[in-house]
Amino acid sequence: MEPARGLQAEGNRSLVETGFWVLLVASVALWWFNTPSGSLTDEATLFTAVGRVTGMVSGFLLLAQVLVMSRVGWLEDWAGADHLMAWHRQLGAPVLVTVLAHTVFIVYGYALSARMTVKAQTLSLLNTSQDMVDAFAATGILVVISLTAVRAVRRRMRYEVWYALHLTAYGALLLGYGHQLSTGTDLQSPVARAYWIALYALVITCLVGGRAVEPLWLNLRHRLRVAAVVPEAQDMFSIYVSGRKLHKLSARPGQFFRWRFLTGEDWSQSHPFSLSSAPNSEWLRLTVNPIGDHTTRLRSLKAGTRVVASGPFGAFTAGRRVRKRTLLIAGGSGIAPVRAVLERMPRFTALIYRAGSAEDIVFRDELDCIAHDRDCTVHYVTGSRHDPGPARLFTPEGLVELVPDVTLRDVYLCGPPGLIAAALSALKELRVPERQIHLDPFEF
Ligand SMILES: Cc1cc2nc3c(=O)[nH]c(=O)nc-3n(C[C@H](O)[C@H](O)[C@H](O)COP(=O)(O)OP(=O)(O)OC[C@H]3O[C@@H](n4cnc5c(N)ncnc54)[C@H](O)[C@@H]3O)c2cc1C
């Protein structure tokens, strides 16, 4: 059993959040200390000041955005992939608003003090230096990326296109850097410059570590290859991956890797899949539901195919518990991480496994065997989406009937959006505290 470290994880997250606010305040303080009192005398100086402050804030928020998605191991461990993703989403709108506000207020403030039109001032800025051209280009990139973050737009895009567009955010970061140091009035003192350069250095180091060094090290050390592809129930299948020194892999059940299978068609894509069994020294296992072109092709992988993985990521682990007992709720391919994490849960864990029919259930023997060894209970709930019986189970009354002490348990959920929404709404009505609820959303 994995010891419960949920409270420690909460503490780590609070520390990261505190660090964020302290550095944000420090970034704005650079403007405060650099602005003599009584110097904001007219509209022009006022607008320019707002432009400068929003510039500092947007620069800082953009760095924070990139940091939380750097995939660097220590941050993933501390905060958990789901919280990092949530922070990344929360920061999206403030980045866009402050970048646009910075552009508008600075240009307008400068235009007022130079007694020029906004258009003439914009052209003049663009002619001042390449750094300003780059800064305008960075703003354009951020606007486009922000549009793709809108759920309705994102749903219509292929993941690969969305991902490629998101990668251009690094370009925006670098394009914006030059004008901050060359024209940023508040960044001319040695302390301010050193502070800002240190922030960039931290983020770039984490980015290179998380995106290049750590994956490179993992793959050189473990030399992963497909060992076998094994059909499970219905359409689902498992991929067994073997490699060297797997006992040294620090993955925990419930975590996921991004997998790149080096075949002619798929070498350029990496997709996230959770471990569906606790890692051991012989193999890793992932279990796939073929819902698209890539996942369908994976079924035909040949034994011996080279695999490049990055990870482990995610905090859907047994250590995240804050209570003594646990309830797991899984549906569809969500059973993969839940099956793995069950191995490390305390005794008397309850699992509700929702499936369309008995034929859709995967790992039945494994689940029953673990349940037997660990005094756990598995409730297999089958039936169509419109069946009133299973639907009732995901109401407050239904959940309490099945698991009477549900409010005293940690609840781990992974499955299709409809199931998760129903279960979450029942848990909310039952007033299960948020800190006891742990989600593994299979979405980007
Ligand atoms: C953290 C995490 C863990 C996951 N674990 C599992 C698992 O154990 N078993 C399993 O069957 N599925 C898992 N998934 C889902 C799986 O990654 C997608 O089903 C798969 O990438 C779909 O690829 P596709 O090209 O076949 O489908 P497509 O038809 O291209 O896409 C189907 C859906 O998957 C999304 N998707 C496509 N590519 C990616 C990608 N590279 N990263 C994230 N989302 C993508 C698309 O936006 C779309 O919503 C997991 C997803 C995440 C985010």
The ligand as an SDF file (V2000), in Angstrom:
LIG
                    3D

 53 58  0  0  0  0  0  0  0  0999 V2000
   -3.5320   11.8560  -19.1060 C   0  0  0  0  0  0  0  0  0  0  0  0
   -4.2060   10.9760  -20.1340 C   0  0  0  0  0  0  0  0  0  0  0  0
   -4.1890    9.5920  -19.9710 C   0  0  0  0  0  0  0  0  0  0  0  0
   -4.8080    8.7760  -20.9080 C   0  0  0  0  0  0  0  0  0  0  0  0
   -4.7980    7.4220  -20.7240 N   0  0  0  0  0  0  0  0  0  0  0  0
   -5.4340    6.6210  -21.6000 C   0  0  0  0  0  0  0  0  0  0  0  0
   -5.4670    5.1830  -21.4190 C   0  0  0  0  0  0  0  0  0  0  0  0
   -4.9020    4.6380  -20.4740 O   0  0  0  0  0  0  0  0  0  0  0  0
   -6.1360    4.4510  -22.3430 N   0  0  0  0  0  0  0  0  0  0  0  0
   -6.7750    5.0130  -23.4250 C   0  0  0  0  0  0  0  0  0  0  0  0
   -7.3610    4.2890  -24.2220 O   0  0  0  0  0  0  0  0  0  0  0  0
   -6.7570    6.3640  -23.6120 N   0  0  0  0  0  0  0  0  0  0  0  0
   -6.1050    7.1660  -22.7440 C   0  0  0  0  0  0  0  0  0  0  0  0
   -6.0960    8.5220  -22.9510 N   0  0  0  0  0  0  0  0  0  0  0  0
   -6.7480    9.0810  -24.1490 C   0  0  0  0  0  0  0  0  0  0  0  0
   -5.8330    8.8810  -25.3520 C   0  0  0  0  0  0  0  0  0  0  0  0
   -4.6360    9.6100  -25.1890 O   0  0  0  0  0  0  0  0  0  0  0  0
   -6.5300    9.3690  -26.6170 C   0  0  0  0  0  0  0  0  0  0  0  0
   -7.6760    8.5900  -26.7700 O   0  0  0  0  0  0  0  0  0  0  0  0
   -5.6700    9.1760  -27.8330 C   0  0  0  0  0  0  0  0  0  0  0  0
   -4.5900   10.0640  -27.7780 O   0  0  0  0  0  0  0  0  0  0  0  0
   -6.5260    9.3860  -29.0690 C   0  0  0  0  0  0  0  0  0  0  0  0
   -5.7120    9.4420  -30.2150 O   0  0  0  0  0  0  0  0  0  0  0  0
   -6.2960    9.1290  -31.6770 P   0  0  0  0  0  0  0  0  0  0  0  0
   -5.4080    9.8190  -32.6670 O   0  0  0  0  0  0  0  0  0  0  0  0
   -6.5040    7.6820  -31.8660 O   0  0  0  0  0  0  0  0  0  0  0  0
   -7.7310    9.7550  -31.6790 O   0  0  0  0  0  0  0  0  0  0  0  0
   -8.2700   11.1010  -32.3120 P   0  0  0  0  0  0  0  0  0  0  0  0
   -9.5030   10.7650  -33.0710 O   0  0  0  0  0  0  0  0  0  0  0  0
   -7.2230   11.9130  -32.9790 O   0  0  0  0  0  0  0  0  0  0  0  0
   -8.6780   11.8460  -31.0020 O   0  0  0  0  0  0  0  0  0  0  0  0
   -9.6860   11.3490  -30.1480 C   0  0  0  0  0  0  0  0  0  0  0  0
   -9.6750   12.1830  -28.8830 C   0  0  0  0  0  0  0  0  0  0  0  0
   -8.3900   12.1290  -28.2130 O   0  0  0  0  0  0  0  0  0  0  0  0
   -7.8030   13.4260  -28.1390 C   0  0  0  0  0  0  0  0  0  0  0  0
   -6.3560   13.2910  -28.4430 N   0  0  0  0  0  0  0  0  0  0  0  0
   -5.8230   12.9370  -29.6280 C   0  0  0  0  0  0  0  0  0  0  0  0
   -4.5030   12.9310  -29.5630 N   0  0  0  0  0  0  0  0  0  0  0  0
   -4.1700   13.2910  -28.2990 C   0  0  0  0  0  0  0  0  0  0  0  0
   -2.9490   13.4580  -27.5970 C   0  0  0  0  0  0  0  0  0  0  0  0
   -1.7750   13.2630  -28.1750 N   0  0  0  0  0  0  0  0  0  0  0  0
   -3.0000   13.8630  -26.3170 N   0  0  0  0  0  0  0  0  0  0  0  0
   -4.1650   14.0750  -25.7060 C   0  0  0  0  0  0  0  0  0  0  0  0
   -5.3540   13.8970  -26.3090 N   0  0  0  0  0  0  0  0  0  0  0  0
   -5.3580   13.5210  -27.5810 C   0  0  0  0  0  0  0  0  0  0  0  0
   -8.5200   14.2320  -29.2080 C   0  0  0  0  0  0  0  0  0  0  0  0
   -8.5630   15.5720  -28.9080 O   0  0  0  0  0  0  0  0  0  0  0  0
   -9.9100   13.6650  -29.1620 C   0  0  0  0  0  0  0  0  0  0  0  0
  -10.6550   14.1820  -28.0920 O   0  0  0  0  0  0  0  0  0  0  0  0
   -5.4640    9.3450  -22.0350 C   0  0  0  0  0  0  0  0  0  0  0  0
   -5.4620   10.7300  -22.1990 C   0  0  0  0  0  0  0  0  0  0  0  0
   -4.8430   11.5340  -21.2700 C   0  0  0  0  0  0  0  0  0  0  0  0
   -4.8510   13.0380  -21.4630 C   0  0  0  0  0  0  0  0  0  0  0  0
  1  2  1  0
  2  3  1  0
  2 52  2  0
  3  4  2  0
  4  5  1  0
  4 50  1  0
  5  6  2  0
  6  7  1  0
  6 13  1  0
  7  8  2  0
  7  9  1  0
  9 10  1  0
 10 11  2  0
 10 12  1  0
 12 13  2  0
 13 14  1  0
 14 15  1  0
 14 50  1  0
 15 16  1  0
 16 17  1  0
 16 18  1  0
 18 19  1  0
 18 20  1  0
 20 21  1  0
 20 22  1  0
 22 23  1  0
 23 24  1  0
 24 25  2  0
 24 26  1  0
 24 27  1  0
 27 28  1  0
 28 29  2  0
 28 30  1  0
 28 31  1  0
 31 32  1  0
 32 33  1  0
 33 34  1  0
 33 48  1  0
 34 35  1  0
 35 36  1  0
 35 46  1  0
 36 37  1  0
 36 45  1  0
 37 38  2  0
 38 39  1  0
 39 40  1  0
 39 45  2  0
 40 41  1  0
 40 42  2  0
 42 43  1  0
 43 44  2  0
 44 45  1  0
 46 47  1  0
 46 48  1  0
 48 49  1  0
 50 51  2  0
 51 52  1  0
 52 53  1  0
M  END
$$$$
